[in-house]
Amino acid sequence: MKVQLNRIDENFHFEGIGSSKISVHIDGSEEIGGQNAGARPMELILTGLGSCGAMDIISILKKQKEDLRDLKIFINGERDYNLTPAVFTNIEIEFHFYGNLDPKKVKKAVNLSMEKYCSVSAMFEKTAKILYSYKIISLS
C-alpha cells in the first residue's frame, strides 16, 4: 500500500492520495496555524477504525442475508496528553444498525470484526483499550 502527501499551502494543509486515487484533505487546527481545510490525522485514524469494522460487519451480514438498511458508527477516542506522543488510550465505538435484523447475527458480526478481522482494531490494541457496543433500531 502506498500513499502520497502533497503540501497545499505553506502551513499544514495536505492532500493525501492513496493507491485508490481518492484524495483526502488533512490540515491542522487554527490554534497551530492551520486553516481547518481538512481532517486531523488522529481523526482519520479513528475514521479508519470505524470504517474497517463497518466493512467487515456489512460483508458478514450480507453473507447471512440480513436486511441491513443503514449503519451509523459513533467513536470517541481519548488520548493521554501526558505521553509523547499522545496516543489513544481508550476508544469507545457504538454501532447503530437500522433494519429488521437478527440480534444474534449482529452480535456475531460485530465480535468477529472487532476481535478477529479488523486490522486497524488489531493495531490499536497495542496502545488502547477498545470498548464496543451496538444498538439495533428496527424499522417495522
Backbone bond lengths (Angstrom), bond angles and torsions (degrees), N, CA, C in turn:
res aa  C-N    CA-C-N  psi(-1)  N-CA   C-N-CA  omega(-1)  CA-C   N-CA-C  phi
1 M - - - 1.451 - - 1.523 108.02 -
2 K 1.310 115.37 133.86 1.459 120.80 178.96 1.518 109.72 -128.56
3 V 1.330 115.14 144.93 1.459 122.62 176.44 1.520 107.49 -135.69
4 Q 1.313 116.17 141.63 1.463 121.04 175.98 1.517 108.41 -118.87
5 L 1.324 117.00 135.56 1.463 122.47 175.64 1.520 108.74 -110.53
6 N 1.328 116.04 128.89 1.461 122.21 177.81 1.521 108.40 -115.90
7 R 1.319 115.45 125.83 1.459 119.98 179.80 1.529 109.34 -73.08
8 I 1.333 116.20 130.78 1.458 121.95 -176.07 1.525 111.90 -95.84
9 D 1.309 117.48 -35.88 1.465 120.24 -179.98 1.524 109.76 -137.05
10 E 1.321 115.96 -175.11 1.468 120.18 -177.29 1.524 112.58 -78.04
11 N 1.315 117.65 -4.09 1.452 120.68 -178.81 1.527 111.56 -105.71
12 F 1.329 117.89 -113.01 1.463 121.56 -169.87 1.524 114.89 -118.77
13 H 1.308 117.46 7.16 1.462 121.08 -176.85 1.534 110.08 -82.29
14 F 1.326 115.33 122.80 1.465 122.45 178.26 1.515 109.65 -127.73
15 E 1.320 114.71 154.73 1.454 121.60 168.09 1.521 106.00 -113.47
16 G 1.316 115.60 123.25 1.456 120.88 176.83 1.516 109.44 -101.28
17 I 1.328 116.13 133.57 1.462 121.10 179.03 1.520 107.93 -128.88
18 G 1.328 115.55 122.77 1.457 121.05 179.52 1.513 111.76 -97.90
19 S 1.305 115.08 -175.40 1.462 120.66 -179.36 1.527 112.02 -63.11
20 S 1.337 117.28 -18.53 1.469 121.30 177.04 1.528 111.81 -76.82
21 K 1.327 116.84 -9.26 1.474 124.05 -178.80 1.532 112.91 69.07
22 I 1.319 116.85 16.57 1.464 121.91 175.94 1.526 107.80 -95.14
23 S 1.329 116.80 134.25 1.461 118.99 -178.43 1.528 111.51 -97.89
24 V 1.315 114.12 149.18 1.459 123.26 177.78 1.521 106.51 -132.21
25 H 1.326 116.26 134.68 1.458 119.59 178.04 1.524 110.01 -97.25
26 I 1.328 114.16 136.31 1.458 122.66 -178.61 1.527 106.90 -126.07
27 D 1.321 117.17 137.39 1.458 120.15 178.45 1.520 109.12 -153.16
28 G 1.305 114.80 163.01 1.448 121.60 176.03 1.519 110.70 -90.57
29 S 1.309 114.77 167.38 1.464 120.36 177.43 1.526 109.67 -73.29
30 E 1.317 115.72 163.71 1.459 120.08 177.35 1.523 111.36 -62.79
31 E 1.342 116.69 -29.09 1.468 120.55 -179.01 1.529 112.29 -60.72
32 I 1.322 117.32 -28.87 1.471 119.46 -179.23 1.533 112.17 -106.51
33 G 1.338 116.88 6.68 1.460 120.57 178.10 1.511 114.90 104.37
34 G 1.317 116.96 5.13 1.462 120.06 175.80 1.517 110.87 -81.78
35 Q 1.323 115.79 178.82 1.461 120.37 -178.29 1.532 112.33 -121.62
36 N 1.316 117.43 14.08 1.469 121.65 -177.63 1.529 111.83 56.13
37 A 1.324 116.96 37.42 1.469 121.61 -177.96 1.525 112.31 -92.52
38 G 1.313 116.57 5.95 1.460 119.66 179.59 1.511 110.47 -168.57
39 A 1.305 114.34 177.13 1.467 120.70 178.76 1.527 110.21 -72.02
40 R 1.311 115.78 156.82 1.466 121.04 173.62 1.529 108.29 -81.90
41 P 1.326 117.65 152.22 1.468 119.79 179.30 1.528 113.56 -55.69
42 M 1.322 117.85 -40.86 1.463 119.80 -178.25 1.528 111.55 -71.65
43 E 1.332 117.66 -29.22 1.468 120.34 173.29 1.528 110.23 -65.02
44 L 1.322 115.74 -39.74 1.465 119.85 179.45 1.523 111.34 -64.58
45 I 1.320 116.33 -34.72 1.466 118.97 178.77 1.529 110.24 -66.08
46 L 1.327 117.16 -43.87 1.471 119.68 177.06 1.525 110.97 -65.34
47 T 1.322 116.70 -37.67 1.464 120.65 176.14 1.522 110.21 -61.74
48 G 1.320 116.28 -40.47 1.464 120.67 177.10 1.516 112.01 -62.05
49 L 1.322 116.60 -39.94 1.463 120.49 178.24 1.526 110.71 -62.71
50 G 1.318 116.54 -49.70 1.459 120.09 -178.87 1.513 113.04 -63.86
51 S 1.321 116.65 -42.78 1.465 119.05 -178.06 1.519 112.04 -72.67
52 C 1.317 117.77 -32.26 1.467 121.36 175.57 1.530 109.48 -62.16
53 G 1.319 116.02 -48.47 1.460 120.02 177.57 1.512 111.96 -62.08
54 A 1.337 116.52 -42.14 1.465 120.64 -178.77 1.518 111.76 -61.29
55 M 1.313 116.79 -42.58 1.469 119.56 -178.75 1.522 111.52 -64.10
56 D 1.323 115.94 -41.10 1.473 119.40 175.81 1.523 110.70 -61.35
57 I 1.318 115.54 -50.36 1.466 121.33 -175.09 1.525 111.22 -62.35
58 I 1.317 117.06 -46.22 1.467 120.34 179.10 1.518 110.45 -60.13
59 S 1.318 116.32 -43.66 1.468 120.42 179.39 1.527 111.40 -60.61
60 I 1.316 116.60 -45.01 1.473 121.36 -179.74 1.524 110.61 -64.14
61 L 1.327 116.93 -46.44 1.467 120.09 -178.40 1.527 112.01 -67.08
62 K 1.325 117.79 -34.03 1.471 120.26 175.94 1.525 110.77 -64.16
63 K 1.328 116.17 -42.47 1.466 120.08 178.85 1.525 111.10 -62.69
64 Q 1.325 116.25 -29.81 1.465 120.90 179.60 1.527 112.00 -89.52
65 K 1.328 116.55 6.87 1.473 122.67 177.35 1.532 112.80 61.29
66 E 1.326 115.85 31.40 1.464 120.08 177.55 1.526 109.61 -80.80
67 D 1.326 115.97 147.16 1.462 122.64 -175.70 1.527 110.50 -93.87
68 L 1.327 116.39 69.80 1.460 121.84 178.80 1.527 108.29 -79.63
69 R 1.327 116.13 118.41 1.465 120.78 -178.81 1.522 112.26 -93.60
70 D 1.331 115.90 -32.82 1.463 119.53 -179.10 1.518 108.62 -159.90
71 L 1.316 115.27 159.24 1.461 121.96 177.96 1.515 107.70 -145.90
72 K 1.313 115.98 126.57 1.460 121.83 174.50 1.517 107.17 -122.25
73 I 1.314 115.17 142.84 1.458 120.26 -176.23 1.524 108.38 -128.44
74 F 1.311 115.53 129.49 1.459 122.10 179.33 1.526 107.72 -116.07
75 I 1.324 116.14 126.58 1.463 120.64 -175.35 1.520 109.28 -127.59
76 N 1.310 115.62 134.12 1.453 121.88 174.32 1.521 107.86 -123.66
77 G 1.317 116.13 119.52 1.455 120.74 178.40 1.513 110.83 -112.10
78 E 1.319 116.62 132.03 1.467 121.82 177.49 1.518 108.64 -108.96
79 R 1.327 114.92 131.58 1.462 120.60 179.51 1.522 109.80 -109.11
80 D 1.315 115.77 149.56 1.460 121.44 176.00 1.519 107.68 -96.31
81 Y 1.334 116.10 101.62 1.459 121.04 -177.66 1.522 112.58 -77.13
82 N 1.338 117.70 -2.19 1.461 120.87 173.17 1.523 110.86 -82.53
83 L 1.319 116.41 -11.84 1.462 121.87 178.52 1.523 109.95 -98.36
84 T 1.319 114.99 151.73 1.456 120.90 171.34 1.511 107.47 -126.25
85 P 1.321 118.21 113.67 1.462 127.91 0.33 1.528 111.81 -74.33
86 A 1.321 115.52 160.06 1.471 122.29 -178.16 1.528 109.25 -82.45
87 V 1.320 115.54 82.35 1.467 121.34 -176.05 1.527 111.06 -79.34
88 F 1.341 115.09 161.61 1.454 119.92 172.32 1.524 108.45 -69.63
89 T 1.329 115.92 133.59 1.463 120.65 177.87 1.529 111.96 -114.26
90 N 1.316 117.08 -25.44 1.465 122.60 177.32 1.522 109.01 -138.15
91 I 1.320 115.06 132.72 1.462 120.35 178.44 1.520 108.15 -134.24
92 E 1.321 115.56 129.75 1.461 121.42 176.05 1.521 108.16 -115.64
93 I 1.325 115.59 128.92 1.463 121.93 179.32 1.520 107.88 -121.47
94 E 1.319 116.14 130.50 1.461 120.60 175.48 1.525 108.43 -124.63
95 F 1.324 115.30 119.40 1.455 122.76 178.87 1.524 108.69 -95.28
96 H 1.318 117.55 130.85 1.461 122.61 174.33 1.522 107.55 -113.23
97 F 1.314 115.45 112.49 1.460 122.47 -179.38 1.520 109.18 -99.20
98 Y 1.309 116.35 133.59 1.460 122.06 178.56 1.519 109.13 -115.89
99 G 1.323 115.88 124.34 1.453 121.01 179.28 1.516 110.32 146.07
100 N 1.297 115.25 175.41 1.461 121.33 177.01 1.522 107.27 -92.79
101 L 1.307 115.22 90.89 1.457 122.63 -168.36 1.517 112.22 -116.87
102 D 1.308 115.65 150.07 1.460 122.67 175.28 1.534 107.63 -78.73
103 P 1.333 118.43 114.84 1.464 121.01 -177.50 1.528 113.77 -55.60
104 K 1.320 117.73 -36.08 1.468 120.13 179.83 1.522 111.27 -66.10
105 K 1.318 116.66 -38.41 1.464 120.33 179.31 1.528 111.33 -70.42
106 V 1.319 116.75 -37.55 1.461 120.55 177.36 1.525 109.88 -64.60
107 K 1.324 116.33 -46.96 1.465 120.61 179.51 1.523 110.63 -58.25
108 K 1.315 116.79 -45.48 1.460 120.77 -179.83 1.526 111.08 -63.33
109 A 1.331 117.31 -42.70 1.465 120.91 -179.92 1.526 111.29 -62.87
110 V 1.325 116.69 -44.21 1.468 120.75 179.46 1.525 110.12 -63.35
111 N 1.318 117.17 -47.47 1.466 120.63 -179.68 1.522 111.87 -61.75
112 L 1.327 117.30 -44.36 1.467 120.16 179.18 1.522 111.08 -60.95
113 S 1.309 116.17 -43.75 1.457 119.41 -179.98 1.521 111.39 -62.68
114 M 1.307 116.37 -55.43 1.460 120.29 -171.88 1.522 113.61 -73.11
115 E 1.322 118.01 -25.88 1.466 120.46 -176.28 1.522 114.15 -104.68
116 K 1.336 117.45 -16.30 1.460 118.64 -174.55 1.526 114.34 -128.79
117 Y 1.322 118.05 -48.49 1.460 120.94 -168.06 1.523 116.66 -95.37
118 C 1.311 118.74 -33.80 1.467 121.04 -172.35 1.532 111.42 -73.62
119 S 1.316 115.80 112.73 1.469 121.66 -179.22 1.523 111.88 -64.74
120 V 1.312 117.27 -36.91 1.463 120.55 -179.12 1.525 109.94 -66.65
121 S 1.314 116.89 -41.65 1.462 121.08 176.79 1.526 110.61 -59.82
122 A 1.314 116.36 -42.32 1.471 120.53 179.57 1.526 111.05 -62.18
123 M 1.326 117.64 -38.26 1.469 120.17 178.54 1.524 111.44 -69.09
124 F 1.327 116.69 -39.91 1.462 120.64 179.99 1.521 112.25 -64.51
125 E 1.313 117.91 -31.99 1.460 120.90 -176.69 1.523 112.95 -58.72
126 K 1.321 117.70 -17.22 1.470 121.35 178.85 1.530 111.80 -70.59
127 T 1.342 116.88 -27.33 1.465 119.69 -175.74 1.522 114.53 -126.75
128 A 1.324 117.71 -17.47 1.467 119.59 -170.82 1.519 112.21 -129.78
129 K 1.318 114.17 148.55 1.459 120.65 170.70 1.527 106.33 -87.76
130 I 1.327 116.35 123.72 1.458 120.97 -178.67 1.524 109.32 -107.81
131 L 1.315 115.57 120.99 1.461 121.91 174.62 1.516 107.35 -111.39
132 Y 1.320 116.32 133.90 1.452 118.68 179.26 1.515 110.12 -133.69
133 S 1.315 114.34 149.73 1.461 121.95 178.92 1.522 107.80 -146.45
134 Y 1.321 115.13 171.10 1.457 118.70 179.14 1.516 110.28 -150.28
135 K 1.320 114.70 158.54 1.462 123.38 174.10 1.517 107.18 -132.27
136 I 1.305 115.63 144.89 1.459 120.89 173.48 1.522 107.31 -111.73
137 I 1.310 115.94 121.74 1.454 121.48 177.68 1.527 106.75 -105.35
138 S 1.324 115.43 106.92 1.460 121.51 -176.99 1.522 110.27 -72.48
139 L 1.314 116.19 142.90 1.462 120.92 -178.61 1.519 113.09 -103.59
140 S 1.324 117.36 14.95 1.474 119.11 -178.56 1.504 112.56 -84.33
